[in-house]
């Protein structure tokens, strides 16, 4: 390959490719029609380099005006190319709007000699990305709420059992997360999704980045689901078959959320309903069940706010995925309603969650201290304000992260309010 080749690629701040010259076509093997407006520049780099290095390179380019160095790229055939790249920020009206990468191949250079060293922390982070570990809070919150309800009902809380419940539930969620990534890949949904916001929408992108093979993702799902089931056996022995039935409902509905033939996420609201139930009433009831030996109506009710806020996370994260979901028949409620109208569905979920908490306090079902959850209303108002202004652009990201924080903080405050009240 001639060193006379000079690839020039520009992208926006999210990495979406905007221009792709002849040199880029010669170097990477893609035509402009294949990548402009359809792919991101991460397509050209090995996944571990994207995770461990690219972010720092872009940050330095923005702060210092440029970054340059030798690295390894991937062409269309996934062959490694040794190359030198210079990255500079691009501006419009004195505001940065993206980046420009000018790349030249290093003739006769072994790609291994210029490939950036991958730190052990990056390798660990890889598995956090694959499993979507930061989202395990959706399980942690309702399990802890189950402990709080157990205490409220006058039963002693066995912390060992609580920990075992938490571990089993988290493994099941990891199994569901990885299964969803696998089946969104096989259905073409993730490949068709272009406007995703990392790390909130578009799946983990682990398969697309080459961090793990599709087969590896499926194996990870099946192994973690199996481990979750094994850890649950002592809980079933302790509290009886209702634990098994609740767990089976959660496992099957989570696995078939994107898996054929059910593909529940495409069933016009059934997916959102099941996510709300699984990460709300069912987990809270299950967590209480293994402590008390019975399914308590109180646990089901306390689980409703957590379920609604989990559904709100799913809801707002579906907005950037709208085009990809619609193109592949993943008819969730955001696709059915359209982005603009879907904003009101999000408001209903957030308002419903806090209304439920207030109603339970007014009825004397949970302690007055539970009203400390109203401190989190500010996060909800802020997320709603951002959603209504930026539902169709990249600035929605603060509402995506804000909704996750809203769920976590509300859940923690509600747990404290019930347990300490």
C-alpha positions in Angstrom: 0.0 0.0 0.0 1.4 3.3 -1.0 2.4 5.9 1.6 1.1 8.5 -0.9 -2.4 7.6 0.2 -3.8 10.2 2.4 -7.1 9.5 4.1 -9.2 12.4 5.3 -12.3 11.6 7.3 -14.4 14.1 9.3 -17.0 13.3 11.9 -19.3 15.0 14.3 -18.7 15.0 18.1 -20.4 11.6 18.4 -18.1 10.1 15.7 -20.7 10.0 13.0 -18.9 10.1 9.6 -19.6 13.2 7.6 -17.0 13.2 4.8 -14.8 10.4 3.4 -12.3 11.2 0.7 -10.8 9.0 -2.1 -7.8 8.3 0.1 -10.0 7.0 2.9 -11.8 4.7 0.4 -8.4 3.4 -0.8 -7.1 2.8 2.7 -10.1 1.3 4.4 -11.9 -0.3 1.5 -15.4 1.3 2.1 -17.2 3.5 -0.4 -18.5 6.8 0.8 -22.1 5.6 0.4 -21.4 2.8 2.9 -20.2 5.0 5.7 -21.3 8.7 5.4 -24.3 9.1 7.5 -24.4 5.4 8.3 -21.3 4.6 10.4 -19.0 6.0 13.1 -15.2 6.3 13.0 -14.9 3.6 15.7 -15.6 1.2 12.8 -11.9 1.6 11.7 -10.3 0.8 15.1 -10.1 -2.4 17.2 -12.6 -2.3 20.0 -10.0 -2.3 22.8 -8.2 0.6 21.3 -11.5 2.5 21.1 -12.1 1.8 24.8 -8.6 2.5 26.1 -7.1 5.1 23.8 -9.4 6.9 21.4 -11.2 9.0 24.0 -8.0 10.4 25.4 -6.7 11.1 21.8 -9.9 13.1 21.1 -9.7 14.9 24.4 -6.1 16.0 23.7 -7.0 17.1 20.2 -9.8 19.3 21.6 -7.6 20.8 24.4 -4.3 21.2 22.5 -5.5 21.7 18.9 -4.2 18.3 17.7 -3.1 14.8 18.5 -1.0 12.6 16.3 0.7 9.3 16.5 1.1 5.8 15.1 -1.6 3.2 15.7 -3.5 0.3 14.1 -6.6 0.5 12.0 -8.9 -2.1 10.5 -10.0 -2.2 6.8 -13.2 -3.5 5.5 -11.8 -7.1 5.6 -10.9 -6.6 9.3 -7.2 -6.7 8.4 -4.9 -4.6 10.6 -3.1 -1.6 9.0 -0.2 0.2 10.5 -0.8 4.0 10.1 0.0 7.5 11.3 -2.9 9.7 12.1 -3.3 13.4 13.0 -6.5 14.4 14.7 -7.7 18.0 14.8 -11.0 19.5 16.1 -13.3 21.1 13.6 -15.3 24.3 14.3 -18.3 26.3 13.2 -18.8 29.8 14.5 -16.1 29.3 17.0 -17.8 26.2 18.5 -16.3 22.7 18.1 -18.6 20.5 16.0 -16.4 17.5 15.4 -13.0 16.1 14.4 -10.9 15.6 11.3 -8.5 12.6 11.0 -5.8 12.6 8.4 -4.3 9.2 8.1 -1.4 7.8 6.1 -0.3 4.1 6.0 3.1 3.1 7.2 4.6 1.1 4.4 6.4 -2.1 5.4 5.7 -1.6 9.1 4.4 -4.5 11.1 1.0 -3.5 12.7 2.0 -5.2 15.9 4.9 -2.9 16.4 2.7 0.2 16.5 -0.4 -1.2 18.1 -1.1 0.6 21.4 -0.6 -1.4 24.6 -3.8 -2.4 26.2 -3.9 -1.9 30.0 -5.4 -4.4 32.3 -8.0 -1.8 33.4 -9.2 -1.6 29.8 -9.5 -5.4 29.6 -11.6 -5.3 32.8 -13.7 -2.4 31.5 -14.3 -4.4 28.4 -16.3 -6.9 30.5 -18.2 -4.1 32.2 -19.2 -2.9 28.7 -20.2 -6.4 27.5 -22.3 -7.1 30.6 -23.5 -3.5 30.9 -22.6 -3.7 34.6 -23.4 0.0 35.4 -27.1 -0.8 34.6 -27.2 -3.5 37.4 -28.6 -0.8 39.6 -31.9 -1.6 38.0 -31.7 -4.9 39.9 -29.9 -3.7 43.1 -32.6 -1.1 43.9 -35.6 -3.4 44.0 -33.7 -6.1 45.8 -32.8 -3.6 48.6 -36.4 -2.4 48.6 -37.4 -6.0 49.3 -35.2 -6.0 52.3 -36.8 -2.7 53.5 -40.3 -4.2 53.1 -39.3 -7.3 55.0 -38.2 -5.1 57.9 -41.4 -3.0 57.6 -43.5 -6.2 58.0 -41.7 -7.0 61.2 -39.5 -9.8 59.9 -35.8 -10.0 60.6 -33.6 -9.4 57.5 -31.0 -12.1 56.9 -28.2 -10.2 55.2 -26.7 -13.4 53.8 -29.9 -14.3 52.1 -30.2 -10.7 50.9 -26.7 -10.9 49.4 -27.4 -14.2 47.7 -30.7 -12.8 46.3 -28.8 -9.8 45.0 -26.1 -12.0 43.3 -28.6 -14.3 41.7 -30.7 -11.4 40.4 -27.7 -9.6 39.0 -26.5 -12.7 37.1 -30.0 -13.0 35.6 -29.9 -9.4 34.5 -26.4 -9.9 32.9 -27.8 -12.9 31.1 -30.7 -10.8 29.9 -28.5 -7.9 28.9 -26.2 -10.2 26.8 -29.1 -12.1 25.3 -30.7 -8.8 24.2 -27.4 -7.7 22.6 -27.1 -11.1 20.8 -30.6 -11.1 19.4 -30.5 -7.4 18.5 -27.4 -8.2 16.5 -28.9 -11.2 14.7 -32.1 -9.3 13.9 -30.0 -6.4 12.5 -31.4 -3.9 14.9 -28.1 -2.7 16.4 -26.5 -2.5 13.0 -29.4 -0.4 11.7 -29.1 1.9 14.7 -27.0 4.9 13.9 -28.1 7.7 16.3 -27.4 5.7 19.5 -26.0 7.5 22.5 -23.1 5.6 24.2 -23.6 4.0 26.7 -27.4 4.5 27.1 -28.9 3.2 23.8 -28.0 1.0 20.9 -27.0 -1.9 23.1 -23.5 -2.3 24.4 -22.0 -2.2 20.9 -19.7 -5.0 22.0 -20.3 -7.2 19.0 -20.1 -4.3 16.6 -16.8 -3.2 18.1 -15.3 -6.7 18.0 -15.0 -6.9 21.8 -16.7 -10.3 21.7 -18.1 -12.6 19.0 -21.8 -13.2 18.6 -21.3 -16.8 19.7 -19.3 -15.5 22.7 -22.1 -13.1 23.6 -24.7 -15.9 23.5 -22.5 -18.2 25.6 -22.0 -15.4 28.2 -25.8 -15.1 28.4 -26.5 -18.8 28.9 -23.7 -19.2 31.4 -24.8 -16.2 33.6 -28.4 -17.3 33.4 -27.4 -20.8 34.5 -25.3 -19.4 37.4 -28.1 -17.2 38.5 -30.4 -20.3 38.6 -27.8 -22.4 40.6 -27.4 -19.6 43.2 -31.2 -19.4 43.5 -31.5 -23.1 44.5 -30.8 -22.5 48.2 -33.4 -19.6 48.1 -35.9 -22.0 46.6 -35.2 -24.5 49.3 -35.6 -21.8 51.9 -38.9 -20.2 50.7 -40.5 -22.8 48.4 -41.5 -23.1 44.8 -43.0 -19.5 44.5 -39.3 -18.3 44.3 -38.8 -20.7 41.3 -41.9 -19.5 39.5 -41.1 -15.8 40.0 -37.5 -16.4 38.8 -38.8 -18.4 35.8 -41.1 -15.6 34.8 -38.2 -13.1 35.0 -35.7 -15.3 33.1 -38.1 -16.2 30.3 -39.5 -12.7 29.8 -36.0 -11.1 29.9 -34.5 -13.7 27.5 -37.4 -13.4 25.0 -37.5 -9.6 25.3 -35.5 -9.6 22.0 -35.2 -13.4 21.2 -37.5 -14.9 18.6 -40.1 -16.2 18.2 -41.7 -14.0 20.9 -39.5 -10.9 20.6 -41.5 -9.2 23.3 -39.9 -5.8 22.8 -41.6 -5.5 19.4 -45.1 -6.2 20.8 -46.4 -2.7 21.0 -46.0 -2.0 24.7 -45.6 -5.5 26.1 -41.9 -5.1 26.4 -42.1 -1.9 28.4 -44.8 -3.5 30.6 -42.6 -6.6 31.3 -39.5 -4.5 32.1 -41.5 -2.4 34.5 -42.9 -5.6 36.2 -39.6 -7.5 36.3 -37.5 -4.7 37.7 -40.2 -3.5 40.1 -43.0 -5.5 41.7 -41.6 -9.0 40.8 -38.1 -8.4 42.1 -39.2 -6.6 45.2 -41.8 -9.3 45.9 -39.1 -12.0 45.3 -36.6 -10.3 47.6 -39.3 -10.1 50.3 -40.4 -13.7 49.6 -37.1 -15.3 50.3 -37.0 -13.5 53.7 -40.6 -14.0 54.8 -41.7 -17.2 52.9 -44.8 -15.5 51.4 -45.6 -13.2 48.5 -46.6 -9.9 50.2 -49.0 -7.5 48.6 -47.1 -4.7 50.2 -43.9 -5.7 48.3 -45.8 -5.7 45.0 -47.1 -2.2 45.7 -43.7 -0.8 46.8 -42.2 -2.2 43.7 -44.4 -0.1 41.4 -42.4 3.1 41.7 -39.1 1.3 41.0 -40.7 -0.5 38.0 -42.1 2.8 36.6 -38.7 4.5 36.8 -37.0 1.5 35.2 -39.5 1.7 32.4 -38.7 5.4 32.2 -35.0 4.5 31.6 -35.9 2.1 28.9 -38.3 4.6 27.4 -35.9 7.5 27.1 -33.1 5.3 25.9 -35.4 4.1 23.0 -35.6 7.6 21.6 -32.1 7.6 19.9 -32.8 4.1 18.7 -36.1 5.1 17.0 -34.9 4.8 13.4 -33.1 1.5 13.8 -36.0 0.0 15.8 -38.5 1.1 13.3 -36.5 -0.2 10.3 -36.3 -3.7 11.8 -39.8 -4.0 13.1 -39.0 -3.5 16.8 -42.4 -1.8 17.4 -42.0 -0.6 21.0 -44.2 2.2 22.2 -41.7 5.0 21.2 -41.8 3.7 17.7 -45.6 3.4 17.8 -46.1 6.9 19.2 -43.2 8.7 17.5 -40.6 10.7 19.2 -42.6 13.9 19.9 -45.6 12.2 21.4 -43.5 9.7 23.3 -42.3 12.5 25.5 -45.6 12.5 27.3 -45.3 8.8 28.0 -42.1 9.5 29.8 -43.7 12.2 31.9 -46.5 9.8 32.8 -44.0 7.2 34.1 -42.1 9.7 36.2 -45.3 11.4 37.6 -46.8 7.9 38.2 -43.8 6.8 40.3 -43.9 9.7 42.7 -47.6 9.8 42.9 -47.6 6.1 44.0 -45.1 6.9 46.7 -47.2 9.8 48.0 -50.4 7.7 47.9 -48.8 4.9 49.9 -47.7 7.5 52.6 -51.1 9.1 52.7 -52.8 5.7 53.1 -50.4 4.9 56.0 -48.9 2.0 54.1 -45.3 3.2 54.3 -43.7 5.6 56.8 -43.9 9.3 56.5 -40.1 9.4 56.2 -40.6 7.9 52.7 -41.5 11.4 51.5 -37.7 12.1 51.4 -37.9 10.6 47.9 -39.5 13.9 46.9 -36.0 15.4 47.0 -35.4 13.5 43.8 -38.2 15.2 42.0 -35.8 17.9 40.9 -33.9 15.3 38.8 -37.2 14.3 37.2 -38.1 17.9 36.3 -34.7 18.5 34.9 -34.8 15.3 32.8 -38.3 16.2 31.5 -37.2 19.8 30.6 -34.2 18.4 28.6 -36.3 15.8 27.0 -38.8 18.3 25.6 -36.1 20.5 24.2 -33.7 17.9 22.9 -35.7 14.7 22.2 -34.3 14.6 18.7 -30.6 15.5 19.1 -27.5 14.6 21.0 -28.1 16.9 23.9 -30.7 14.4 25.1 -27.8 12.6 26.7 -28.1 14.5 30.0 -31.7 13.4 30.3 -30.6 9.8 29.7 -28.1 9.9 32.5 -30.4 12.0 34.6 -33.1 9.3 34.4 -30.7 6.6 35.6 -29.7 8.9 38.5 -33.4 9.6 39.2 -34.1 5.9 39.5 -31.1 5.2 41.7 -31.5 8.1 44.1 -35.3 7.6 44.4 -34.8 3.9 45.1 -32.2 4.6 47.7 -34.2 7.2 49.4 -37.3 5.0 49.4 -35.3 2.2 50.9 -34.1 4.4 53.6 -37.5 5.9 54.2 -39.1 2.5 54.6 -36.3 0.8 56.5 -35.5 3.6 58.9 -39.1 5.0 59.2 
